[in-house]
Structure formats: structure tokens, C-alpha cells
Amino acid sequence: MQEITFSVFNHGSTAIENMRGLLKEFEAREGVRVRLEMIPWGLAWPRLVEIALYHTGPDVSQVGSTWVGDLVRMGALQHLTAGEVERVRGPAEFFESVWVRGFSDDPDEKAIYSIPWTGDARVVYYRRDLLYKAGIDEATAFGSAEQFDHTIARLHEKGNLIPFALPTRRSRMAVHNLASWVWGAGGDFLSPDGKQILFHQPRAMEAIKAYFRLGRFLDREHHSIEETDADGLFATGQAAVLISGNWVLHLSEQTAEVRNNLGTAPAPGVPFVGGHHLVIWRHTRNEAVARKLVAFLHGRRASEVLYPLYGLPISATGWSRSPFDLDGYQVFLRSFQQGRSFPGQHLWGLVEKRLVDVLAEAWNDVFTNPVSQRDAIIEGHITSLAERLQVSLKQPL
């Protein structure tokens, strides 16, 4: 009997059991054995790099959407044909925001190396009761970066817990959150051809400074927190506002008070859209079966099992059934329709990684120096990084 290996990230025991049951259906249909490899979140990227570099491991993998470009640059992925993509998605049109394209310097190159599988977006979570007590209209509270700042300032004046739980330690989430400010201001991170760094340009720079000004509302105890800390502070009722992903809706530590007063809104500016894609590794010896598995994992039966434990539906047709027709999820649908993802250029992975590092360094410097130096500190960090990265792109700044 043929055997292939499929790797997924660890989404919890229930998700694992659901996946094992789903794969048994595929095995019975195709007469193959599918070995499931579980990759812990903390080891996800190192494991994928190991697979790419040594050309051994799973045949098909779940990968983060923003990681696809790096894997393409390593020459590790199979190319997917346009016809194959059409067969996989069938009549369902995937949201444009969940695709990752642009892997070639040739603007006419339409190569596709991954297929969207599940989606996610960064949205604002807030306490309706606290906004009401502070006299804030929730309909307009987070409509723009300026309104967001005003809302947090008002909550801070009222002494409402931690007004905004903001991750400041090294985290990809920091770049995801920041993207809404940059895009909303009309800025960007890279030029369309991937050859010019843009995040140090005036619009983007001012947006980044505005995002960092939110740090003034954090007390010393919360100057250095991770994304899971921020999620926990909101879920346990210690923070009034949070920007995060769909998993917050399912956090076990969420208190009844938070659950009963939970409000959601799109991230200000342009929402960041991410999620997970499926890829077929170049080293697979069972290419035909691997392609059948990818198609199976996009079928109607799979969608009934996958969502929401593995993520959110990536086409409008997936939002017609429970629980996605509930208010808590509708903000994600709007974000998919209005948002965007990061570019797929070869060097985006490097740009994102360096931004993750520098944002954490900048937060540390901001919190350990006088407030009067904040904007200069941010400008210094961001401009210096842009200059270094432009050298990597081998283009003049």
C-alpha cells in the first residue's frame, strides 16, 4: 500500500482527532495510508526549514501563508497548475485577500506554489460595557487609527483596567497588527516588484510612530508582554481592548463577564489577512497521491471537519452555516472582503523577520528612554533597518 505523510500544526486534541477521522476517509477512498505528523507551534518554522533544506519529510504540509515565499525561494515546493487550482476550489471563489502570489521578478509570471486552506484576520476585540461607561460610541470607536487612539485615551482617562493589551515582545503578530496602520495611512512595506523598501517612507513612518504612541497607555508592569499574554489579559477581564485572531473567541480562560460584553470590529485602516496554505513538497515520491490529498482537503466534507478548529472559511460559501453566521464571526468575513495579506516576493520572509526583531528592540528603547525621544527612536530604528534591507535587495535606497 502506498503511504504519504501530511504535516499540520498542533491545533489541540479535538482537532487532531477530527483530522485523523478525515484522513481515514481519504485512505478508504484512495487505498493509501496517510501518516499524520503533528508540528508544535513553537517548532513550526524550524521544522519547515529543515524539510526544505534536506528534502526529506512530509509530502504535503500546512504552512503559514506568510512563509510560502521563503519556501519558494528555497526551491522546495511543487508548482501548481491553474487547472489544478480550479479543480480544487471548484465553484467556490477564494477571497482575493487569502492568496499569496508574486514569487517571480517577471510580472507576467503567474506561478502558484500553494493553495489557501484556512483563513484568519486581525480584528479588534473590545468590552462593550466599558466603552458605554466611558461614553464611547462603539460604531465609530475603531474606524481609523486616529479614532482608535482617541478611544484608548478615553478608556485610559476613565481608569478602565489596561486600556489596550499590546504585545511588545518579539512576535510576528506585532507586524500583523502594525500593517493595518501602515496600509490605512496609504503606506506599504515593499514596492510591487519587491525591489524597494517602502516602510521608511513618510506615510508609513508616520503610521508606525502613531502605532508606537499607543505604548503610552501601558503601565510599567506591562511594558514587555507576548501575544499570548495580551490575549490572556483580555480574556480574563484585565484589559479593555485587544487586536488578535479568531482563536480569542474560543479561549478557555475567557470569563463570563468578558463573553457577555464582547464586541468586535475590523482593525483600523486595512485589516491584515493571514491563515494557512497547503503545499506539496518538491521531494515527494508520491506526487499524484499528494495532489489528490490536497484536493480532498478542500472538499465539502473536509470543510465540515476543519472549521473553525483549523481556521476560518476562505470563500463566501463557507460562511452560510453555523457558527459563522453569528455576530462574533461576521467581522472576520468583512475583514476577508476588505483586507489584504503580505506580498509573496522572494525576500518578504527576510523583511518580515527583520521587522519582528526591530519592533521588539524599538519597544524596549521606547520604554527605557524619555517620552520626548520616542519618535526619534522609532525613526532611527526603522530607517536603519530599511537601509540594511535595501542592500539585501541589491537596489539603491
N, C-alpha and C positions, 0 to 999 in steps of 0.2 A: 504494500500500500504506500502511495506517495505521502510525503509529510512536508509541511511547511510550518514556519514559525511566524507568529504575529505578536508584535510587542505593543503594549499600551501602558499608559501611566496608571499609577495606583489611585483609583477613584473611590476606594473603600470596599468593604467586604460585599455589600449588596451588589455593587456594580460589577465586581469580579464574578459573582455567581451568575448574574444576568448574562454576562459575556460568555461564560463557559457554556451556558444553555444555548445561546445563539449559535455559537460555533459548532455545537453538536448537530444542529440542524443543517449547517453547511456541510459537515462531514458526511452526514447521511445522504445528502443530495448529490455530492460530487465524488464520494468514495475516496476521500483523502483524510489524513489525520492532521489536525491543526494544533500545534503546541503553542500555548499562551505564555508569553514572557511578561511578567509584571516589572515595571521600572519605577522605583520610588522617585517622587518628585525631586528630591534633593540631588539625585544622581542622574536625572534625565539628560541634561546636556552632555556631561562627560561620557555617558553610555552611548549616545548617538554619535559623538565624535569618534569614539572607539570603533563603532560599526563602520563608519565612513572611511576611516584611515586604514583599517586592517581587512576590510572587505569580507567580513565574516559576521554571522549573527542572523537576525530575523530576515525574512523575505519581504514582509510588509510591516510598516510601523506607523503608529500615531506620533505625530511631531507637532510642536508649536508652530503656528503659522509664520511667526517672525523668524523662525530658524531655517526655513526652506532655502533661502538664498545662500546661506553658508554651506548647506549640504550640496547644493548645485555646484557651487564654486569648487568643492572638493571632488567633483566628478563622481559622486556616489549614488546618484539617482537615475532611474529609468525615465526616459521621455514618454509622455502620454500623448496619444494622438487625439486630434479634435473629434474624430468619430467615436473614439472610445469614451471621451468625456461626455459626449452627447448621449451615448447609451447608458452611462452611469446615472446621469441626472434625470434622464427620461423627460417627462413633461414638466418637471419642476425646475423653475429657473432659480438658480442660486443668487442670493443678493450680491450685487457687484462688490460691496464692501468686504466680502469674505474671501475674495480671490487674492492670490499672490502672484503677480506677473512682473515682467521686466527684467529677465535674467541675462539679456544679451545687450551688447553695445550696439547691435544692429536694430534700429527702431522698427524694422519690418519683421523681426524675429518674434514669433508668437508661441514659442515653446512653452509647454506646460509640464511641470515636473511633480505636481501634487494636486490633489483634489480636496476641496473643503469637505470636512466631515461633521464637525460640530462648531458652533459659534459662541462668542461671548463679547461683551462690550463693557466699557467702564461707565457706570451710571452713578448718580448721586442718591445716597440714602439719607433720609432725614427724619427727625421726630416731629410729627405734625403738632403735637401738643405744645412742644417748646417753641415752635415758630409762632403758634397762635398766641401764647402768653407774651411773646416779645413783640407782638403787633406786626408780624411779617406776613405778607401775602404769599402763600406758597406757590401760587400760579406764576409769579414773576421772580421768586427768590433766587433762582439759579439760571436765569435766562442768558446771562452773559458773564464774562469774567468780572466785570465791574459790579454787577448785581450780586454775584457770589461773594465778593469781598465785603460788600455792604451788609449782606446777611450775616456773615460770620462775625463782623464787627459788632452788629446789633446783639447777637447772641452772647458775645463776649461781655458787652456792657451789662447785660442782664445777669451775668454770672452763672449762666447755664452750663454746668459741668465743663467738659472740654468742648469748646465750640466746634472744632474740626479735627478729627483724628487723621493725622497726616504722616504717612511713612517717610522717614528721613534717612534711614539706613540704606545700605546698598540693596537695590531692588529693581528689577525690570518694571515693576508696577509704577515706579516713580516716573519713568519715561512715558509709560502709557497715559498716566494722569496728565503730565505736562503737555503731551501732544494736543490735547483739547484747547489749551491756552494758546499754543503756537499757531495751530491751524485757524482758530477762531479770530486771531489777530491778522490773518492774511499772510502769515509766515510759513516756513517749511523747514525741513531738515536737510534735504538734498534736492538738487535740480532734477528735472525729469529724466535727463540722460545719466544721472548718477555720478557726474564728474565734478560737481561743485558743491561744497558745503555751504549751507544757507542759514543754519541756526544762529549764526552770529550777526546776521543782517538786522537792521533796525527794528523791523516789525517783530521778528522772532525774539530778539534780545529784550525788547520791552515786555513781551508776553512772559518770558522766563523770569524777569525781575518781578513782575506782578505776582506770579505764582509763588516766588520765594517770600514775598511780603506777607503771605498768609502765615509764615512762621512766627510772626509777632504775637499770634494768639495762643501759642503753645507755652505752657509753663515749663520751668527747668526740668521737672521730672519727666516730661515727655518730649525732650529735645532729640532723643535718639531712640526711635521705635521702628520695628519692622512692620511689613504689611500685615502679618498675622496679628501683631499687637494692635494695630489700628482697627482691624476687623473686630477683634475681641472687645476693644474699648466701646465700640458702638453697640455690639450685640448685647453686652452686659449692662447697657444703660449709662455708661460713663461718658459718652460723647454724643453730641447732638447731630453731627453731620459726618458723612464718610463718602469717599469715592472708591468703589470697588466693583467686583464682578458678581455674577449670578449666584455664586455659592453662599453669599451672605444670607440669602433667603432661607437657606437650609442649616445654618449654624445651630448646633445643638445647644450652645450656651445662650442663645437669644432668649431674653426674659419676656414674660407675658406683657409687661409694660411697653417694651420696645415693639413687640409684634402687633399689639393693638393700636399703636400710634405710628406705624411705619409708613413713610411716604417715599416715593421715588420720582426722579426727574432725570432727563438726559444731562450728560455732562455739559458744562457751559462751552460755547464755541462749537467745535465739531467733534462729536464723540469718537473715541478710539474704538475700533472693532478688531477683535482678535479671535482666537479659537484654535482649533486643531485641524490638521490636514492628514490625509493618508498618503504615504509614499511607498513606492516599490523600489527596493534597493537594486543597484546595478549588478551586485554579485549573485543575485538569486539564480538557482539552477532550476527553479520551477516557475518560470515566468508566466506561463499560461494559467496555472492554478492561482498564482498570486493576483493576476488581473481579474480572475473570477471572484476571488475573495473581496477585492476592492468593490466590485460591482454589487456583490451580496450585501456588504456592509452599508450600502446606500439604499437598499431596498426598503419597502414599506414595513416589512416585519422587523428589520433592524431598527428603524426609527422608533418603533413602539417600545423597544427594549432600551435603547441608548439614552433617550431624553427623559428627564433632564440630568441624570447622574453623570453623563459624559459631556454635557454641554447643551446648547440650545439649537433649535432647528435653523437651518441655513437657507431655507426657502419659505416663501409666504404660505405654501400649502401645509407646512408643518405646524402652523400657529392656529389652526382651526379647532384643535382638540384640547381637552384639559390636560395639564394645568395652565397651558399657555394662553388661554383666553381670560385668565384672571388678571386683575389690575397690577399685581406685583410684577408680572412678566411683560406687560404691554410696553413698558418703557424700553425694554430691550429690542422689541420689534421696531419701534421708532428709531432707535439708535442704529440698527442694521440698515434701515432705509435711508438714514441721513448721514451716517458716519463714514469713516474710511480707515484703512489699515496702513501699515508702514510699507514703503516701497520694497520691491523684490530684487533690487540691484545687488550685484555680487558682494559689494563691500558694506551693505547695510548692517550685517551682523557685527562687523567691527565698529561701525559708527554707534550702534546701539550699546554695545558693551562698554565703549569708552564713555558714553554719556552716563550710563549707570554708575560707573566709577566716579566720574567727576561730580555728578549731582550729590553723591554722598559726601565727597570731600568738601563741596561748597557749603552744604548744610552745616557741617562741623565748623567750618571757618566763620560762617554767619553767626552761629550761636556762641562762639568764643571771642568775638570782637564787637566793638561798639556798633549800635544800630546805624549810626551815621556812615559807616563804611560798607553797609550791606550791598548796595547797588554796585559799588566799585569792585567788591569781592566777586560778585556774580559775573560782572563783565570781564574781569580778569580770567576767571576760570573758563568761561565759555569761549572767549576769543583765543586763548592759548590752545584749547582743545581743537578749535576749528583750524588753526594754523597747522597743528601736528597732523590732523587727519587729511588736510589738503595735500600734504606731502605724500601720504599713503596713496591718495588718488592720482598722484603724479600729474597734477594740474596746478597752475598758479592760482593763488587765492584771489 
